[in-house]
Protein backbone atom coordinates (compact mmCIF):
# COMPACT_ATOMS: atom_id res chain seq x y z
CA UNK A 1 0.00 0.00 0.00
CA UNK A 2 2.81 2.40 0.89
CA UNK A 3 4.44 1.85 -2.50
CA UNK A 4 1.10 2.51 -4.23
CA UNK A 5 0.76 5.86 -2.44
CA UNK A 6 4.29 6.86 -3.41
CA UNK A 7 3.70 5.94 -7.05
CA UNK A 8 0.35 7.80 -7.10
CA UNK A 9 1.97 10.90 -5.60
CA UNK A 10 4.67 10.83 -8.27
CA UNK A 11 2.08 10.52 -11.02
CA UNK A 12 0.06 13.43 -9.65
CA UNK A 13 3.18 15.56 -9.46
CA UNK A 14 4.07 14.76 -13.07
CA UNK A 15 0.58 15.88 -14.09
CA UNK A 16 0.90 19.11 -12.10
CA UNK A 17 -1.74 18.05 -9.56
CA UNK A 18 -0.86 18.52 -5.91
CA UNK A 19 -2.08 15.96 -3.35
CA UNK A 20 -4.82 17.37 -1.13
CA UNK A 21 -2.63 17.74 1.96
CA UNK A 22 0.03 19.61 -0.04
CA UNK A 23 -2.55 21.79 -1.78
CA UNK A 24 -3.97 22.93 1.57
CA UNK A 25 -0.58 24.03 2.89
CA UNK A 26 0.02 27.82 2.76
CA UNK A 27 2.19 28.63 -0.23
CA UNK A 28 5.67 30.07 -0.24
CA UNK A 29 5.42 31.97 -3.54
CA UNK A 30 8.12 33.41 -5.81
CA UNK A 31 7.29 35.50 -8.89
CA UNK A 32 9.89 35.35 -11.67
CA UNK A 33 10.16 36.59 -15.22
CA UNK A 34 10.07 39.45 -17.70
CA UNK A 35 7.77 42.38 -18.49
CA UNK A 36 4.68 40.19 -18.94
CA UNK A 37 5.30 38.81 -15.46
CA UNK A 38 6.18 42.16 -13.90
CA UNK A 39 3.08 43.81 -15.30
CA UNK A 40 4.67 46.47 -17.50
CA UNK A 41 1.74 48.44 -18.87
CA UNK A 42 -0.71 47.54 -16.09
CA UNK A 43 -0.11 50.57 -13.84
CA UNK A 44 0.18 50.90 -10.04
CA UNK A 45 3.92 50.22 -9.95
CA UNK A 46 5.75 49.26 -6.81
CA UNK A 47 8.09 51.84 -5.29
CA UNK A 48 11.37 52.19 -7.12
CA UNK A 49 10.38 50.00 -10.08
CA UNK A 50 8.75 52.48 -12.49
CA UNK A 51 11.14 53.14 -15.36
CA UNK A 52 13.19 50.00 -14.77
CA UNK A 53 11.61 46.69 -13.72
CA UNK A 54 8.03 48.03 -13.89
CA UNK A 55 6.61 45.74 -11.18
CA UNK A 56 2.87 46.33 -11.08
CA UNK A 57 0.54 45.51 -8.22
CA UNK A 58 -1.90 44.59 -11.00
CA UNK A 59 0.36 41.89 -12.46
CA UNK A 60 -1.10 38.40 -12.68
CA UNK A 61 1.38 37.19 -10.06
CA UNK A 62 0.41 39.86 -7.56
CA UNK A 63 -3.26 39.09 -8.21
CA UNK A 64 -2.65 35.40 -7.51
CA UNK A 65 -0.76 36.35 -4.34
CA UNK A 66 -3.68 38.54 -3.24
CA UNK A 67 -6.12 35.71 -3.92
CA UNK A 68 -4.09 33.25 -1.85
CA UNK A 69 -3.65 35.83 0.92
CA UNK A 70 -7.40 36.45 1.10
CA UNK A 71 -7.95 32.68 1.39
CA UNK A 72 -5.38 32.40 4.21
CA UNK A 73 -3.22 30.24 1.91
CA UNK A 74 -0.13 32.44 1.52
CA UNK A 75 2.80 31.97 3.88
CA UNK A 76 5.20 34.28 2.02
CA UNK A 77 5.74 35.90 -1.36
CA UNK A 78 8.65 37.47 -3.22
CA UNK A 79 8.27 39.42 -6.46
CA UNK A 80 11.61 39.73 -8.30
CA UNK A 81 10.24 40.06 -11.85
CA UNK A 82 11.86 42.61 -14.14
CA UNK A 83 11.02 44.06 -17.52
CA UNK A 84 13.53 43.19 -20.20
CA UNK A 85 14.82 40.00 -18.57
CA UNK A 86 15.85 37.08 -20.76
CA UNK A 87 16.42 33.56 -19.44
CA UNK A 88 20.13 34.26 -18.91
CA UNK A 89 19.30 37.33 -16.82
CA UNK A 90 17.46 35.26 -14.20
CA UNK A 91 20.75 33.82 -12.95
CA UNK A 92 22.76 37.06 -12.78
CA UNK A 93 22.31 40.62 -11.50
CA UNK A 94 20.09 42.59 -13.87
CA UNK A 95 19.31 46.31 -13.81
CA UNK A 96 21.33 46.61 -10.58
CA UNK A 97 19.14 44.02 -8.88
CA UNK A 98 20.11 40.57 -7.57
CA UNK A 99 19.67 37.50 -9.73
CA UNK A 100 16.01 36.50 -9.74
CA UNK A 101 16.75 32.82 -9.15
CA UNK A 102 18.45 33.73 -5.86
CA UNK A 103 14.97 34.43 -4.45
CA UNK A 104 14.23 30.70 -4.59
CA UNK A 105 14.51 28.69 -1.39
CA UNK A 106 14.45 24.99 -0.70
CA UNK A 107 11.06 25.41 0.98
CA UNK A 108 9.53 27.44 -1.89
CA UNK A 109 6.31 25.68 -2.89
CA UNK A 110 4.96 27.77 -5.80
CA UNK A 111 6.73 29.61 -8.62
CA UNK A 112 5.00 31.72 -11.29
CA UNK A 113 7.07 32.46 -14.37
CA UNK A 114 6.79 34.11 -17.78
CA UNK A 115 10.00 34.21 -19.81
CA UNK A 116 11.34 33.75 -23.32
CA UNK A 117 10.48 36.68 -25.58
CA UNK A 118 13.65 38.62 -24.78
CA UNK A 119 15.67 35.60 -25.88
CA UNK A 120 14.30 36.07 -29.40
CA UNK A 121 14.16 39.91 -29.53
CA UNK A 122 10.37 39.85 -29.78
CA UNK A 123 10.06 43.55 -28.89
CA UNK A 124 12.40 44.54 -31.71
CA UNK A 125 10.37 42.39 -34.08
CA UNK A 126 7.20 44.20 -33.00
CA UNK A 127 8.93 47.51 -33.65
CA UNK A 128 9.79 46.36 -37.17
CA UNK A 129 6.15 45.48 -37.76
CA UNK A 130 5.10 48.99 -36.71
CA UNK A 131 7.83 51.03 -38.39
CA UNK A 132 8.64 48.98 -41.49
CA UNK A 133 7.71 45.54 -42.83
CA UNK A 134 8.16 42.43 -40.68
CA UNK A 135 6.83 39.91 -43.20
CA UNK A 136 9.07 37.36 -44.84
CA UNK A 137 12.70 37.39 -43.70
CA UNK A 138 12.20 39.12 -40.30
CA UNK A 139 9.52 36.58 -39.42
CA UNK A 140 11.64 33.64 -40.56
CA UNK A 141 14.60 34.96 -38.54
CA UNK A 142 12.65 35.13 -35.30
CA UNK A 143 11.03 31.74 -35.87
CA UNK A 144 14.53 30.28 -36.30
CA UNK A 145 15.41 31.48 -32.77
CA UNK A 146 12.59 29.56 -31.10
CA UNK A 147 14.36 26.18 -30.67
CA UNK A 148 17.25 27.79 -28.76
CA UNK A 149 14.76 29.76 -26.67
CA UNK A 150 12.95 26.53 -25.84
CA UNK A 151 16.17 24.93 -24.64
CA UNK A 152 16.88 27.99 -22.49
CA UNK A 153 13.44 27.87 -20.90
CA UNK A 154 13.77 24.14 -20.22
CA UNK A 155 17.12 24.78 -18.53
CA UNK A 156 15.54 27.53 -16.43
CA UNK A 157 12.69 25.29 -15.32
CA UNK A 158 15.18 22.55 -14.45
CA UNK A 159 17.27 24.99 -12.42
CA UNK A 160 14.16 26.15 -10.54
CA UNK A 161 13.45 22.52 -9.64
CA UNK A 162 17.06 22.05 -8.50
CA UNK A 163 16.88 25.05 -6.17
CA UNK A 164 13.31 24.45 -5.01
CA UNK A 165 12.68 20.69 -5.32
CA UNK A 166 9.23 20.80 -3.69
CA UNK A 167 7.90 23.70 -5.77
CA UNK A 168 5.25 23.59 -8.43
CA UNK A 169 6.17 25.94 -11.28
CA UNK A 170 3.44 27.46 -13.44
CA UNK A 171 4.81 28.77 -16.74
CA UNK A 172 2.36 31.36 -18.05
CA UNK A 173 2.28 32.00 -21.81
CA UNK A 174 1.99 35.22 -23.79
CA UNK A 175 -0.98 34.60 -26.04
CA UNK A 176 -1.88 36.72 -29.07
CA UNK A 177 -1.01 40.42 -29.32
CA UNK A 178 -2.86 41.49 -32.49
CA UNK A 179 -5.78 40.30 -34.57
CA UNK A 180 -5.30 37.78 -37.35
CA UNK A 181 -7.24 39.82 -39.91
CA UNK A 182 -8.33 43.30 -40.94
CA UNK A 183 -9.90 45.72 -38.49
CA UNK A 184 -13.56 44.96 -37.68
CA UNK A 185 -15.84 47.57 -39.25
CA UNK A 186 -17.16 50.25 -36.93
CA UNK A 187 -15.04 49.30 -33.91
CA UNK A 188 -13.21 51.95 -31.89
CA UNK A 189 -9.58 50.83 -31.98
CA UNK A 190 -6.20 52.00 -30.71
CA UNK A 191 -4.25 54.16 -33.21
CA UNK A 192 -1.77 51.28 -33.60
CA UNK A 193 -4.47 49.68 -35.76
CA UNK A 194 -4.47 52.60 -38.23
CA UNK A 195 -4.02 52.25 -41.97
CA UNK A 196 -0.58 51.10 -43.04
CA UNK A 197 0.77 50.46 -39.53
CA UNK A 198 -0.01 46.76 -39.06
CA UNK A 199 -1.00 45.31 -42.43
CA UNK A 200 -3.01 42.14 -42.80
CA UNK A 201 0.11 40.30 -43.96
CA UNK A 202 2.09 41.53 -40.95
CA UNK A 203 -0.66 40.44 -38.59
CA UNK A 204 -0.67 37.02 -40.21
CA UNK A 205 3.11 36.64 -39.91
CA UNK A 206 3.13 38.07 -36.40
CA UNK A 207 0.64 35.47 -35.30
CA UNK A 208 2.83 32.72 -36.76
CA UNK A 209 5.42 33.89 -34.25
CA UNK A 210 2.86 34.05 -31.42
CA UNK A 211 1.71 30.52 -32.21
CA UNK A 212 5.29 29.26 -32.44
CA UNK A 213 6.20 30.92 -29.17
CA UNK A 214 3.30 29.25 -27.39
CA UNK A 215 4.10 25.83 -28.84
CA UNK A 216 7.76 26.19 -27.88
CA UNK A 217 6.94 27.10 -24.29
CA UNK A 218 4.54 24.17 -24.05
CA UNK A 219 7.26 21.84 -25.31
CA UNK A 220 9.81 23.30 -22.87
CA UNK A 221 7.45 22.69 -19.95
CA UNK A 222 6.85 19.13 -21.10
CA UNK A 223 10.59 18.46 -21.44
CA UNK A 224 11.32 19.88 -18.00
CA UNK A 225 8.56 17.69 -16.55
CA UNK A 226 10.19 14.62 -18.06
CA UNK A 227 13.40 15.68 -16.32
CA UNK A 228 11.58 15.61 -12.97
CA UNK A 229 10.39 19.19 -12.53
CA UNK A 230 6.78 19.79 -11.45
CA UNK A 231 5.75 22.19 -14.23
CA UNK A 232 2.36 23.27 -15.55
CA UNK A 233 2.00 25.36 -18.71
CA UNK A 234 -0.84 27.90 -18.59
CA UNK A 235 -1.63 29.21 -22.08
CA UNK A 236 -4.11 31.91 -23.12
CA UNK A 237 -4.65 29.89 -26.31
CA UNK A 238 -6.16 27.10 -24.20
CA UNK A 239 -8.99 29.43 -23.14
CA UNK A 240 -10.38 31.19 -26.21
CA UNK A 241 -13.57 31.97 -24.31
CA UNK A 242 -11.55 34.38 -22.16
CA UNK A 243 -9.10 35.85 -24.67
CA UNK A 244 -10.59 35.73 -28.16
CA UNK A 245 -11.67 39.16 -29.37
CA UNK A 246 -9.47 41.02 -26.87
CA UNK A 247 -6.19 41.33 -28.79
CA UNK A 248 -5.28 44.66 -30.34
CA UNK A 249 -7.37 45.56 -33.39
CA UNK A 250 -10.24 43.28 -32.35
CA UNK A 251 -13.75 44.40 -31.45
CA UNK A 252 -13.75 43.42 -27.77
CA UNK A 253 -12.28 45.36 -24.85
CA UNK A 254 -8.52 45.29 -25.52
CA UNK A 255 -6.37 43.35 -23.07
CA UNK A 256 -3.17 44.99 -24.35
CA UNK A 257 -1.60 48.42 -24.60
CA UNK A 258 -1.10 50.01 -28.00
CA UNK A 259 -0.07 53.55 -28.90
CA UNK A 260 -1.96 54.73 -25.81
CA UNK A 261 1.23 53.78 -23.92
CA UNK A 262 3.08 56.53 -25.85
CA UNK A 263 0.90 59.37 -24.54
CA UNK A 264 2.50 61.92 -22.17
CA UNK A 265 2.81 60.55 -18.66
CA UNK A 266 2.48 56.93 -19.78
CA UNK A 267 5.11 54.19 -19.73
CA UNK A 268 6.33 54.65 -23.29
CA UNK A 269 7.45 52.06 -25.88
CA UNK A 270 8.18 49.40 -23.25
CA UNK A 271 4.45 48.98 -22.60
CA UNK A 272 3.31 48.63 -26.23
CA UNK A 273 1.97 45.12 -26.96
CA UNK A 274 1.83 44.41 -23.20
CA UNK A 275 -1.21 43.45 -21.12
CA UNK A 276 -3.15 46.24 -19.48
CA UNK A 277 -4.90 45.78 -16.14
CA UNK A 278 -7.72 43.75 -17.71
CA UNK A 279 -5.22 41.61 -19.59
CA UNK A 280 -3.28 40.84 -16.44
CA UNK A 281 -6.52 39.94 -14.67
CA UNK A 282 -7.29 37.50 -17.48
CA UNK A 283 -3.83 35.94 -17.17
CA UNK A 284 -4.39 35.55 -13.42
CA UNK A 285 -7.42 33.37 -14.13
CA UNK A 286 -5.10 30.88 -15.86
CA UNK A 287 -3.23 30.21 -12.61
CA UNK A 288 -5.14 27.55 -10.68
CA UNK A 289 -3.65 26.88 -7.27
C-alpha positions in Angstrom: 0.0 0.0 0.0 2.8 2.4 0.9 4.4 1.8 -2.5 1.1 2.5 -4.2 0.8 5.9 -2.4 4.3 6.9 -3.4 3.7 5.9 -7.1 0.3 7.8 -7.1 2.0 10.9 -5.6 4.7 10.8 -8.3 2.1 10.5 -11.0 0.1 13.4 -9.7 3.2 15.6 -9.5 4.1 14.8 -13.1 0.6 15.9 -14.1 0.9 19.1 -12.1 -1.7 18.0 -9.6 -0.9 18.5 -5.9 -2.1 16.0 -3.4 -4.8 17.4 -1.1 -2.6 17.7 2.0 0.0 19.6 0.0 -2.6 21.8 -1.8 -4.0 22.9 1.6 -0.6 24.0 2.9 0.0 27.8 2.8 2.2 28.6 -0.2 5.7 30.1 -0.2 5.4 32.0 -3.5 8.1 33.4 -5.8 7.3 35.5 -8.9 9.9 35.4 -11.7 10.2 36.6 -15.2 10.1 39.5 -17.7 7.8 42.4 -18.5 4.7 40.2 -18.9 5.3 38.8 -15.5 6.2 42.2 -13.9 3.1 43.8 -15.3 4.7 46.5 -17.5 1.7 48.4 -18.9 -0.7 47.5 -16.1 -0.1 50.6 -13.8 0.2 50.9 -10.0 3.9 50.2 -10.0 5.8 49.3 -6.8 8.1 51.8 -5.3 11.4 52.2 -7.1 10.4 50.0 -10.1 8.8 52.5 -12.5 11.1 53.1 -15.4 13.2 50.0 -14.8 11.6 46.7 -13.7 8.0 48.0 -13.9 6.6 45.7 -11.2 2.9 46.3 -11.1 0.5 45.5 -8.2 -1.9 44.6 -11.0 0.4 41.9 -12.5 -1.1 38.4 -12.7 1.4 37.2 -10.1 0.4 39.9 -7.6 -3.3 39.1 -8.2 -2.6 35.4 -7.5 -0.8 36.3 -4.3 -3.7 38.5 -3.2 -6.1 35.7 -3.9 -4.1 33.2 -1.8 -3.7 35.8 0.9 -7.4 36.4 1.1 -8.0 32.7 1.4 -5.4 32.4 4.2 -3.2 30.2 1.9 -0.1 32.4 1.5 2.8 32.0 3.9 5.2 34.3 2.0 5.7 35.9 -1.4 8.7 37.5 -3.2 8.3 39.4 -6.5 11.6 39.7 -8.3 10.2 40.1 -11.8 11.9 42.6 -14.1 11.0 44.1 -17.5 13.5 43.2 -20.2 14.8 40.0 -18.6 15.9 37.1 -20.8 16.4 33.6 -19.4 20.1 34.3 -18.9 19.3 37.3 -16.8 17.5 35.3 -14.2 20.8 33.8 -13.0 22.8 37.1 -12.8 22.3 40.6 -11.5 20.1 42.6 -13.9 19.3 46.3 -13.8 21.3 46.6 -10.6 19.1 44.0 -8.9 20.1 40.6 -7.6 19.7 37.5 -9.7 16.0 36.5 -9.7 16.7 32.8 -9.1 18.4 33.7 -5.9 15.0 34.4 -4.5 14.2 30.7 -4.6 14.5 28.7 -1.4 14.4 25.0 -0.7 11.1 25.4 1.0 9.5 27.4 -1.9 6.3 25.7 -2.9 5.0 27.8 -5.8 6.7 29.6 -8.6 5.0 31.7 -11.3 7.1 32.5 -14.4 6.8 34.1 -17.8 10.0 34.2 -19.8 11.3 33.7 -23.3 10.5 36.7 -25.6 13.6 38.6 -24.8 15.7 35.6 -25.9 14.3 36.1 -29.4 14.2 39.9 -29.5 10.4 39.8 -29.8 10.1 43.5 -28.9 12.4 44.5 -31.7 10.4 42.4 -34.1 7.2 44.2 -33.0 8.9 47.5 -33.7 9.8 46.4 -37.2 6.1 45.5 -37.8 5.1 49.0 -36.7 7.8 51.0 -38.4 8.6 49.0 -41.5 7.7 45.5 -42.8 8.2 42.4 -40.7 6.8 39.9 -43.2 9.1 37.4 -44.8 12.7 37.4 -43.7 12.2 39.1 -40.3 9.5 36.6 -39.4 11.6 33.6 -40.6 14.6 35.0 -38.5 12.7 35.1 -35.3 11.0 31.7 -35.9 14.5 30.3 -36.3 15.4 31.5 -32.8 12.6 29.6 -31.1 14.4 26.2 -30.7 17.2 27.8 -28.8 14.8 29.8 -26.7 13.0 26.5 -25.8 16.2 24.9 -24.6 16.9 28.0 -22.5 13.4 27.9 -20.9 13.8 24.1 -20.2 17.1 24.8 -18.5 15.5 27.5 -16.4 12.7 25.3 -15.3 15.2 22.5 -14.4 17.3 25.0 -12.4 14.2 26.2 -10.5 13.5 22.5 -9.6 17.1 22.1 -8.5 16.9 25.1 -6.2 13.3 24.5 -5.0 12.7 20.7 -5.3 9.2 20.8 -3.7 7.9 23.7 -5.8 5.2 23.6 -8.4 6.2 25.9 -11.3 3.4 27.5 -13.4 4.8 28.8 -16.7 2.4 31.4 -18.1 2.3 32.0 -21.8 2.0 35.2 -23.8 -1.0 34.6 -26.0 -1.9 36.7 -29.1 -1.0 40.4 -29.3 -2.9 41.5 -32.5 -5.8 40.3 -34.6 -5.3 37.8 -37.3 -7.2 39.8 -39.9 -8.3 43.3 -40.9 -9.9 45.7 -38.5 -13.6 45.0 -37.7 -15.8 47.6 -39.3 -17.2 50.2 -36.9 -15.0 49.3 -33.9 -13.2 52.0 -31.9 -9.6 50.8 -32.0 -6.2 52.0 -30.7 -4.3 54.2 -33.2 -1.8 51.3 -33.6 -4.5 49.7 -35.8 -4.5 52.6 -38.2 -4.0 52.3 -42.0 -0.6 51.1 -43.0 0.8 50.5 -39.5 0.0 46.8 -39.1 -1.0 45.3 -42.4 -3.0 42.1 -42.8 0.1 40.3 -44.0 2.1 41.5 -41.0 -0.7 40.4 -38.6 -0.7 37.0 -40.2 3.1 36.6 -39.9 3.1 38.1 -36.4 0.6 35.5 -35.3 2.8 32.7 -36.8 5.4 33.9 -34.2 2.9 34.1 -31.4 1.7 30.5 -32.2 5.3 29.3 -32.4 6.2 30.9 -29.2 3.3 29.3 -27.4 4.1 25.8 -28.8 7.8 26.2 -27.9 6.9 27.1 -24.3 4.5 24.2 -24.0 7.3 21.8 -25.3 9.8 23.3 -22.9 7.4 22.7 -19.9 6.9 19.1 -21.1 10.6 18.5 -21.4 11.3 19.9 -18.0 8.6 17.7 -16.5 10.2 14.6 -18.1 13.4 15.7 -16.3 11.6 15.6 -13.0 10.4 19.2 -12.5 6.8 19.8 -11.5 5.7 22.2 -14.2 2.4 23.3 -15.6 2.0 25.4 -18.7 -0.8 27.9 -18.6 -1.6 29.2 -22.1 -4.1 31.9 -23.1 -4.6 29.9 -26.3 -6.2 27.1 -24.2 -9.0 29.4 -23.1 -10.4 31.2 -26.2 -13.6 32.0 -24.3 -11.6 34.4 -22.2 -9.1 35.8 -24.7 -10.6 35.7 -28.2 -11.7 39.2 -29.4 -9.5 41.0 -26.9 -6.2 41.3 -28.8 -5.3 44.7 -30.3 -7.4 45.6 -33.4 -10.2 43.3 -32.4 -13.7 44.4 -31.4 -13.7 43.4 -27.8 -12.3 45.4 -24.9 -8.5 45.3 -25.5 -6.4 43.4 -23.1 -3.2 45.0 -24.4 -1.6 48.4 -24.6 -1.1 50.0 -28.0 -0.1 53.5 -28.9 -2.0 54.7 -25.8 1.2 53.8 -23.9 3.1 56.5 -25.8 0.9 59.4 -24.5 2.5 61.9 -22.2 2.8 60.5 -18.7 2.5 56.9 -19.8 5.1 54.2 -19.7 6.3 54.6 -23.3 7.4 52.1 -25.9 8.2 49.4 -23.2 4.5 49.0 -22.6 3.3 48.6 -26.2 2.0 45.1 -27.0 1.8 44.4 -23.2 -1.2 43.4 -21.1 -3.1 46.2 -19.5 -4.9 45.8 -16.1 -7.7 43.7 -17.7 -5.2 41.6 -19.6 -3.3 40.8 -16.4 -6.5 39.9 -14.7 -7.3 37.5 -17.5 -3.8 35.9 -17.2 -4.4 35.6 -13.4 -7.4 33.4 -14.1 -5.1 30.9 -15.9 -3.2 30.2 -12.6 -5.1 27.6 -10.7 -3.6 26.9 -7.3 
